[in-house]
């Protein structure tokens, strides 16, 4: 329900975008954890809405050398979702330590 409400808010600006694509994926990670993700891609922005441990996490696209990387646009600590093909990893970015530690790894679509 919360995922749907957040997605609705994100799409309220959709008329401003020439084309908006919405994709639903469910990843299964190590330890059997499932992560539903809604990707919203538009002309000027892309974002991912993850459902993890009973929480919704809204992340925006970030520069990536390979694959697609999503994070919260701040200099503080935050989650990072990095995908490549059908694989993904959820990291915790610790801005004070300058590290990104994997929280969920081995995530695969399906």
Secondary structure, DSSP 8 states (H G I E B T S, - for coil): -HHHHHHHHHHTTGGGSS-EEEEEEEEE-GGG-EEEEEEEEESS-EEEEEEETTEEEEEEEE--SSSEEEE-SSSS-EEEEEEETTEEEEEEEETTTTEEEEEEEEEEE-
